[in-house]
Amino acid sequence: MPDAIDDDVDGSGFPARPGASAKAVREDRIARLRLIRTPTVGPVTYAQLLLRFGSAAAALDAVPDLARRGGGKPPIVPSPAVIETEVAAVEAAGARYLFAGLPGYPALLATVTGAPPALIVRGRRAMLERPIVGMVGARNASASACRFARGLAAGLGERGVVVASGLARGIDTAAHQGSIETGTIGVIAGGIDIAYPPENADLQEQIADKGLLVAEQPPGTEPRARHFPYRNRIIAGMAQAVIVIEAAPQSGSLITARYAGDYGREVLAVPGSPLDQRAQGCNQLIRDGATLIQTVDDVIEALRPIDPRATLFEPGTGDYGTPRIPADAADSDRRAVTDLLGPSLVPVDEIVRLSGRPPSIVQTVLLELELAGRLERHAGGQVSLGL
């Protein structure tokens, strides 16, 4: 069985920098995972730490001091032994890692601020190199909506499009069933080895064999409510467009659509009867500007190329270039930024404007606060102080 974190001979894994040994590569990947699994290190802070210090090992050395500057205790960093145990579980599941900033990571997802620093994948990774469309909808979908979703997914597959969904009941299941033979990606809310819902265990195995499974959480993680929005952002981030088929107001499908809109993806919706509660979310999306679609041709027409060059990382090199944030911030900078924060959500751009500090200084202070466990990051580039 191939190593879950070492190089691939086909070049789709994580090749070392020129001249680096296999041991050095593995040590770097273990350091990345230690940083990723540190409780107060979120995706944005992870990216900034690598940009600032150039390697995960150097970032790990700096974390305790940065947390103290943010006014908190240093977080507990997982030991190498803990990470080796996780890696062994990934290998046992027949899966492997894809790291942001290294080859193999989904190009469009890499353009998203807050993209997962590492993904765990099982199956045919070539699916990530084809055009991808997300398809989501109601768990309690009508029979006609499920039939439509299966047909639409099959038609898109015949046109060379991979369909990504979340392996939930209803529309997600229908989307995977329709595209299982032509190309489908199942994004899992929990660990790569956990089937949820349980009745989709066979479908999940079929996707692992014929398509691709993607997870952000470590193996053995049972899905919790907080994990599903994380999963939704992956679906929206890797796709050129997201199709919504039956969605009640305030449903998780609309969260996926909102992520898609925030990421500059096309939001496509299938209209439904105004008398059906399950259609109200889609009808509202259309009223708010989503594209109404009824056929495969409608979807193909709405797709447009997305430039993957505007990435948070420089893909394929492992080189994080010149640090974009300074090595330090003055105490006066920390006070100016912290005084503007509270339990209410505030956009980072607004903090920059009101504090009068450069964006790089503001980001440094926010990084320190997050490492100290005092800052929470939210969708749409918003932050708040934790209670």
C-alpha positions as CSV (number, residue, x, y, z in Angstrom):
1,M,0.0,0.0,0.0
2,P,1.5,3.4,-0.9
3,D,2.4,5.8,1.9
4,A,-0.3,8.3,2.6
5,I,2.1,11.2,2.9
6,D,5.1,10.4,0.7
7,D,5.6,11.0,-3.0
8,D,3.7,9.5,-5.8
9,V,5.6,8.1,-8.8
10,D,3.0,9.6,-11.1
11,G,3.6,13.1,-9.8
12,S,0.1,13.6,-8.5
13,G,1.1,13.5,-4.8
14,F,3.5,15.6,-2.9
15,P,7.0,15.7,-4.5
16,A,9.8,17.1,-2.4
17,R,11.7,20.2,-3.2
18,P,14.7,19.4,-5.5
19,G,17.3,17.6,-3.5
20,A,15.1,16.8,-0.5
21,S,15.3,13.3,0.9
22,A,12.3,11.1,1.5
23,K,12.9,11.5,5.2
24,A,12.8,15.3,4.9
25,V,9.6,15.1,3.0
26,R,7.9,12.9,5.6
27,E,9.1,15.2,8.4
28,D,7.7,18.2,6.7
29,R,4.3,16.5,6.2
30,I,4.2,15.4,9.8
31,A,5.0,18.9,10.9
32,R,2.2,20.3,8.6
33,L,-0.3,17.9,10.2
34,R,0.8,18.8,13.7
35,L,0.2,22.4,12.9
36,I,-3.2,21.7,11.2
37,R,-4.4,19.6,14.2
38,T,-3.4,22.3,16.8
39,P,-6.7,23.4,18.3
40,T,-6.3,27.1,17.8
41,V,-4.8,27.0,14.3
42,G,-7.6,27.5,11.7
43,P,-7.1,27.4,7.9
44,V,-6.4,31.1,7.6
45,T,-3.9,31.2,10.5
46,Y,-2.2,28.0,9.1
47,A,-1.7,29.7,5.7
48,Q,-0.4,32.9,7.3
49,L,2.0,31.0,9.5
50,L,3.5,29.2,6.6
51,L,3.8,32.4,4.6
52,R,5.5,34.1,7.6
53,F,7.9,31.4,8.7
54,G,8.4,29.4,5.5
55,S,7.9,25.9,6.9
56,A,5.6,24.1,9.3
57,A,8.4,23.2,11.6
58,A,9.5,26.8,12.0
59,A,5.8,27.8,12.5
60,L,5.4,25.2,15.3
61,D,8.4,26.7,17.1
62,A,6.9,30.2,16.9
63,V,3.3,29.3,18.0
64,P,3.9,29.4,21.8
65,D,5.3,33.0,21.7
66,L,2.7,34.2,19.3
67,A,-0.1,32.8,21.5
68,R,1.4,34.6,24.6
69,R,1.5,37.9,22.6
70,G,-2.2,37.4,21.9
71,G,-2.9,37.2,25.6
72,G,-3.5,33.5,26.0
73,K,-1.8,30.2,26.9
74,P,0.1,28.3,24.2
75,P,-2.1,25.7,22.6
76,I,-1.4,22.0,23.0
77,V,0.4,20.8,19.8
78,P,-0.1,17.2,18.9
79,S,3.0,15.1,19.2
80,P,4.6,13.4,16.2
81,A,3.4,10.1,17.6
82,V,-0.2,11.2,17.6
83,I,0.1,12.3,14.0
84,E,1.8,9.0,13.0
85,T,-1.2,7.2,14.5
86,E,-3.5,9.3,12.3
87,V,-1.4,8.7,9.2
88,A,-1.5,4.9,9.9
89,A,-5.3,5.1,10.1
90,V,-5.4,7.0,6.7
91,E,-3.2,4.3,5.2
92,A,-5.4,1.5,6.6
93,A,-8.4,3.2,5.0
94,G,-6.7,3.1,1.6
95,A,-6.6,6.9,1.5
96,R,-3.9,9.6,1.4
97,Y,-3.5,13.3,2.1
98,L,-3.5,16.3,-0.3
99,F,-1.9,19.4,1.2
100,A,-2.8,23.0,0.1
101,G,0.1,24.5,-1.8
102,L,1.4,21.1,-3.1
103,P,0.5,19.2,-6.2
104,G,-2.7,17.3,-6.3
105,Y,-4.8,19.7,-4.2
106,P,-7.9,20.9,-6.0
107,A,-7.0,24.0,-8.0
108,L,-10.2,25.9,-7.5
109,L,-10.5,25.1,-3.8
110,A,-7.0,26.5,-3.4
111,T,-8.4,29.9,-4.4
112,V,-10.7,30.0,-1.4
113,T,-9.7,31.8,1.8
114,G,-10.2,29.3,4.6
115,A,-9.8,26.3,2.3
116,P,-8.8,23.1,4.3
117,P,-5.0,23.0,4.7
118,A,-5.2,19.2,4.1
119,L,-7.7,16.9,2.6
120,I,-7.9,13.1,3.0
121,V,-9.0,11.4,-0.3
122,R,-9.7,7.9,-1.4
123,G,-10.4,6.8,-4.9
124,R,-9.6,8.2,-8.3
125,R,-7.8,11.5,-7.8
126,A,-8.0,12.3,-11.5
127,M,-11.6,13.4,-10.8
128,L,-10.1,16.6,-9.4
129,E,-8.6,17.5,-12.8
130,R,-12.0,17.5,-14.6
131,P,-14.7,20.2,-14.6
132,I,-16.7,19.8,-11.4
133,V,-20.3,20.9,-10.6
134,G,-21.7,20.7,-7.1
135,M,-25.3,19.3,-6.7
136,V,-27.2,19.7,-3.4
137,G,-30.7,19.7,-2.2
138,A,-33.3,18.6,0.3
139,R,-32.8,15.4,2.3
140,N,-36.6,14.8,2.3
141,A,-36.7,15.5,-1.4
142,S,-39.7,14.5,-3.5
143,A,-39.6,11.5,-5.8
144,S,-39.8,13.7,-8.9
145,A,-36.9,15.9,-7.7
146,C,-34.7,12.8,-7.0
147,R,-35.5,11.5,-10.5
148,F,-34.6,14.9,-12.0
149,A,-31.3,15.0,-10.0
150,R,-30.3,11.5,-11.2
151,G,-31.1,12.4,-14.8
152,L,-29.3,15.7,-14.6
153,A,-26.2,14.2,-13.0
154,A,-26.1,11.4,-15.6
155,G,-26.4,14.0,-18.4
156,L,-23.7,16.1,-17.0
157,G,-21.4,13.1,-16.7
158,E,-22.0,12.3,-20.4
159,R,-20.7,15.8,-21.2
160,G,-17.5,15.2,-19.2
161,V,-18.5,17.0,-16.0
162,V,-17.9,15.5,-12.5
163,V,-20.7,15.8,-10.0
164,A,-19.8,16.6,-6.4
165,S,-22.2,16.2,-3.5
166,G,-22.3,15.5,0.2
167,L,-23.6,11.9,0.4
168,A,-26.6,13.0,2.4
169,R,-30.1,11.5,1.9
170,G,-32.3,12.8,-0.9
171,I,-30.9,14.9,-3.6
172,D,-27.2,14.2,-2.7
173,T,-27.8,10.4,-3.0
174,A,-29.6,10.8,-6.3
175,A,-26.8,13.0,-7.7
176,H,-24.2,10.4,-6.8
177,Q,-26.3,7.6,-8.2
178,G,-26.8,9.4,-11.5
179,S,-23.1,10.1,-11.9
180,I,-21.5,7.0,-10.4
181,E,-20.5,5.6,-13.8
182,T,-19.2,8.8,-15.3
183,G,-17.6,10.6,-12.4
184,T,-18.7,11.6,-8.9
185,I,-17.0,13.1,-5.8
186,G,-18.5,12.4,-2.4
187,V,-17.5,15.0,0.3
188,I,-17.8,13.5,3.7
189,A,-18.6,15.5,6.9
190,G,-16.8,13.1,9.2
191,G,-13.8,10.8,8.8
192,I,-13.0,9.1,5.5
193,D,-13.7,5.7,7.2
194,I,-17.2,6.7,8.5
195,A,-20.3,6.1,6.5
196,Y,-23.0,8.7,7.2
197,P,-25.9,8.2,6.8
198,P,-25.4,4.5,7.5
199,E,-27.7,3.4,4.7
200,N,-25.3,5.0,2.2
201,A,-22.4,2.8,3.3
202,D,-22.6,0.7,0.0
203,L,-22.9,3.9,-2.1
204,Q,-19.8,5.4,-0.3
205,E,-17.8,2.2,-1.2
206,Q,-18.9,2.4,-4.8
207,I,-17.8,6.0,-5.0
208,A,-14.4,5.0,-3.5
209,D,-14.1,2.4,-6.3
210,K,-15.4,4.4,-9.3
211,G,-15.1,8.0,-8.1
212,L,-13.5,9.9,-5.3
213,L,-14.2,10.4,-1.6
214,V,-13.0,13.6,0.1
215,A,-12.8,14.3,3.9
216,E,-11.4,17.1,6.0
217,Q,-11.7,15.4,9.4
218,P,-9.2,12.8,10.7
219,P,-10.3,9.1,10.4
220,G,-12.7,7.9,13.1
221,T,-14.4,11.3,13.4
222,E,-18.1,11.0,13.7
223,P,-19.9,13.8,11.9
224,R,-21.3,16.6,14.1
225,A,-23.5,19.5,13.3
226,R,-20.5,21.9,13.0
227,H,-18.8,19.6,10.4
228,F,-21.5,20.0,7.8
229,P,-20.9,23.7,6.9
230,Y,-17.2,22.7,6.6
231,R,-18.2,20.0,4.1
232,N,-20.4,22.5,2.2
233,R,-17.6,24.9,1.7
234,I,-15.5,22.2,0.1
235,I,-18.2,21.3,-2.3
236,A,-18.7,24.9,-3.3
237,G,-15.0,25.6,-3.4
238,M,-13.9,22.8,-5.7
239,A,-16.8,23.4,-8.1
240,Q,-17.3,25.8,-11.0
241,A,-21.0,26.0,-10.2
242,V,-23.4,24.7,-7.6
243,I,-26.9,23.4,-8.5
244,V,-29.6,23.5,-5.9
245,I,-32.6,21.1,-6.4
246,E,-35.4,21.5,-3.7
247,A,-34.3,23.4,-0.6
248,A,-36.3,24.7,2.2
249,P,-35.5,28.2,3.7
250,Q,-32.6,28.0,6.1
251,S,-31.5,24.6,4.8
252,G,-27.9,23.4,4.5
253,S,-28.2,23.5,0.8
254,L,-28.6,27.3,0.9
255,I,-25.4,27.5,3.0
256,T,-23.6,25.7,0.1
257,A,-25.2,28.2,-2.3
258,R,-24.1,31.1,-0.2
259,Y,-20.5,29.8,-0.1
260,A,-20.6,29.4,-3.9
261,G,-21.7,33.0,-4.3
262,D,-19.0,34.2,-1.9
263,Y,-16.4,32.3,-3.9
264,G,-17.5,33.7,-7.2
265,R,-19.0,30.5,-8.4
266,E,-22.2,30.2,-10.5
267,V,-25.3,29.5,-8.4
268,L,-27.9,27.5,-10.4
269,A,-31.4,26.6,-9.1
270,V,-34.2,24.4,-10.3
271,P,-37.6,26.2,-9.8
272,G,-40.4,24.5,-8.1
273,S,-44.1,24.9,-7.1
274,P,-44.7,27.9,-4.7
275,L,-47.0,25.5,-2.8
276,D,-44.1,23.2,-1.9
277,Q,-42.1,24.2,1.1
278,R,-39.2,22.3,-0.3
279,A,-39.1,24.6,-3.4
280,Q,-39.1,27.9,-1.5
281,G,-35.3,28.0,-1.1
282,C,-34.7,27.5,-4.8
283,N,-37.3,30.0,-5.8
284,Q,-35.8,32.5,-3.4
285,L,-32.3,31.9,-4.9
286,I,-33.7,32.6,-8.4
287,R,-35.4,35.8,-7.2
288,D,-32.1,36.9,-5.7
289,G,-30.2,36.4,-8.9
290,A,-29.4,32.6,-9.2
291,T,-29.6,31.2,-12.7
292,L,-32.7,29.2,-13.4
293,I,-31.8,25.8,-15.0
294,Q,-34.0,23.0,-16.3
295,T,-31.7,21.0,-18.6
296,V,-28.1,19.8,-19.0
297,D,-27.7,22.4,-21.7
298,D,-28.7,25.2,-19.2
299,V,-26.0,24.0,-16.9
300,I,-23.3,23.8,-19.6
301,E,-24.2,27.2,-20.8
302,A,-23.8,28.7,-17.3
303,L,-20.4,27.2,-16.7
304,R,-17.4,29.5,-17.2
305,P,-13.7,29.0,-16.7
306,I,-12.4,30.2,-13.3
307,D,-8.8,31.4,-13.1
308,P,-7.0,29.2,-10.5
309,R,-4.0,31.5,-10.4
310,A,-5.3,33.7,-7.6
311,T,-4.5,31.1,-4.9
312,L,-3.6,31.6,-1.3
313,F,-0.7,29.3,-1.9
314,E,1.6,28.9,-4.9
315,P,0.5,25.5,-6.0
316,G,3.0,22.9,-7.0
317,T,6.1,24.3,-5.6
318,G,5.9,24.1,-1.8
319,D,7.5,27.5,-1.8
320,Y,5.7,30.2,0.2
321,G,7.7,33.1,-1.1
322,T,8.1,36.4,0.7
323,P,6.2,36.6,4.0
324,R,3.1,38.8,3.5
325,I,2.8,39.8,7.2
326,P,5.5,41.4,9.3
327,A,7.5,39.7,12.0
328,D,6.0,41.6,14.8
329,A,3.3,44.2,15.8
330,A,3.7,46.9,18.5
331,D,1.7,46.8,21.7
332,S,-0.1,50.0,20.4
333,D,-1.2,48.1,17.3
334,R,-2.5,45.2,19.4
335,R,-4.6,47.6,21.5
336,A,-5.9,49.5,18.5
337,V,-7.1,46.2,16.9
338,T,-8.3,44.5,20.0
339,D,-10.4,47.5,21.1
340,L,-12.4,47.2,17.9
341,L,-13.3,43.5,18.6
342,G,-16.1,42.1,20.6
343,P,-18.7,39.3,20.5
344,S,-20.4,40.7,17.4
345,L,-19.1,39.8,14.0
346,V,-17.1,42.4,12.2
347,P,-15.4,42.3,8.8
348,V,-11.6,42.4,8.8
349,D,-11.7,45.2,6.2
350,E,-13.6,47.3,8.7
351,I,-11.0,46.7,11.4
352,V,-8.3,47.8,9.0
353,R,-10.3,51.0,8.1
354,L,-11.1,51.9,11.7
355,S,-7.8,51.1,13.2
356,G,-5.8,53.0,10.6
357,R,-3.3,50.1,10.6
358,P,-1.9,48.4,7.5
359,P,-3.7,45.1,6.6
360,S,-0.5,43.2,7.3
361,I,-0.4,44.5,10.9
362,V,-4.1,43.8,11.5
363,Q,-3.6,40.2,10.2
364,T,-0.6,39.7,12.6
365,V,-2.7,40.8,15.6
366,L,-5.6,38.6,14.5
367,L,-3.2,35.6,14.1
368,E,-1.9,36.1,17.6
369,L,-5.4,36.3,19.0
370,E,-6.5,33.2,17.3
371,L,-3.5,31.2,18.5
372,A,-4.3,32.4,22.0
373,G,-7.8,31.0,21.6
374,R,-9.5,34.4,21.9
375,L,-10.5,35.0,18.3
376,E,-13.1,33.2,16.2
377,R,-13.2,33.5,12.4
378,H,-16.5,33.4,10.5
379,A,-17.7,33.1,6.9
380,G,-17.3,36.2,4.7
381,G,-14.0,37.4,6.2
382,Q,-15.6,38.3,9.6
383,V,-14.1,37.8,13.0
384,S,-15.2,38.1,16.7
385,L,-13.7,37.7,20.1
386,G,-14.7,34.5,21.8
387,L,-16.8,34.6,24.9
